[in-house]
Each structure stands twice: as C-alpha cells, then as structure tokens.
C-alpha cells in the first residue's frame, strides 16, 4: 500500500507517495537531500537552486559510478575465487583418481601374486601326492590302481573348486573396487555441479544488481 508524506525541499513543500513499507522513508530522503544542499551552499541562504541541484546530481552520479565500479570489482573477485576453487577441485579429483587407480592396481597385483603362490603350493602338494602314489603303486600295483584313480579325481575336483573360488573372490573384489571408484567419481561430479550452480546464482545476482544500478 502506497504511503504519503509531506516534505520540504529547497524551501518548498511537496506531497510525495512511496510503495516502500519503511517508516519515514520519504522524510529521510528529503532530510538527506537538504543536508547535501546545506553542505554545498555552506550555510548561505543565497544560492541558485538549479545550480545546487545540478551539483547534487553530479555527486549522486559519481556515487552511482563508484558503486558500479565496486560491484564490478566484487564480481571479478568472486569470479576469480570460483575459478580457483573449480581448478583446485579438479586438481584434487585428478590426484584422488590417480591415487585410487594406483591403489587398485597394487591390490590387483597383490591378489595375482597371492593367487600364483597358492597355485604353486597346490601344484607342489599335488606333485608330492603323485610321488607318494607312484611309490605305493610300485609296491601294490594291483590293489592301488582303483584308489589311485579315486585320489586323482578327488584331488582334481578340489583343485578346480579352489580355483573357482579364487576366481570368484577376485571378481568380487574387482567389482567392489570399481563400484567404489564410480561412487567417488560421481561425488566429485556432484560437487562440481554444485559449485557451478553457485557460480550461476552469483552471475544472476550480479546481473540483477547491474540492472538495478543502471535503472537507478
């Protein structure tokens, strides 16, 4: 709702209206304007109102120009800070991905060596069992033929089961590591999107501020 007020400016009374809800807004504006007049006139009552108004207008134009300059400088600072943050986040993301990749490859290498060691141990055990069987076969060929075949079948089945379990465990670990990498990459992408959204909001606020200053 518009508010009305009667003010005195340069000795003349004016009836003004405003849409601002702030109490005494028009009176404050008139008081500030008269203060500028008194400052320019130096307390003298003999002055040209037009000349004083022109000087006040120049002062206001200078203040508006300074405000625009400060706003532009503030925008440039915010823009530079945003670019620095984005650059830092990108560098950190690349570093983190490189570290995770190195860690992932190290884990794979460790698993491979462990797998090869287990295979070597099982192969050694298998060879030892075979040697024992051959020694026993030399003494009891007839009686041990069926037992030898059964032992070979059981040993092969056990080895295949162990190999299958090792391969499945390796695949589960690889899948878990890959999911972890994907999750962290997604988090970094969300962080970058959030920073971009903040930057877009700052750009929008700056544009609106520029429009208000230019309209003023």
LINBELHU-V617998 format. One line per field, one symbol per residue. ss: DSSP state (@ for helix, = for strand, . for the rest). phi: phi as a letter, one per 30 degrees, with the letter a starting at -180 (. if undefined). burial: # if it has 16 or more other C-alpha atoms within 10 Angstrom, else .. A space follows every 10 residues. Layout:
BEGIN
ss=???
phi=???
burial=???
END
This chain:
BEGIN
ss=..=======. .=======.. ....@@@@@@ @@@@@@@@@@ @.......@@ @@@@@@@@@@ @@@@@@@@@@ @@@@@@@@@@ @@@@@@@@@@ @@@@@@@@@@ @@@@@@@@@@ @@@@@@@@@@ @@@@@@@@@@ @@@@@@@@@. @@@@@@@@@@ @@@@@@@@@@ @@@@@@@@@@ @@@@@@@@@@ @@@@@@@@@@ @@@@@@@@@@ @@@@@@@@@@ @@@@@.
phi=.dccacbcbh iccbcbbbcd dddidddddd dddddddddd diidccbded dddddddddd dddddddddd dddddddddd dddddddddd dddddddddd dddddddddd dddddddddd dddddddddd ddddddddcb dddcdddddd dddddddddd dddddddddd dddddddddd dddddddddd dddddddddd dddddddddd dddddd
burial=......#... .......... ....##...# ..##.##..# .......... .##..#.... .......#.. #...#..... .#...#..#. ..#..#...# ...#...#.. #...#..... .....#.... ..#...#... ...#...#.. .#..#...#. .........# ..#...#... #...#..#.. .#..#...#. .#...#.... ......
END
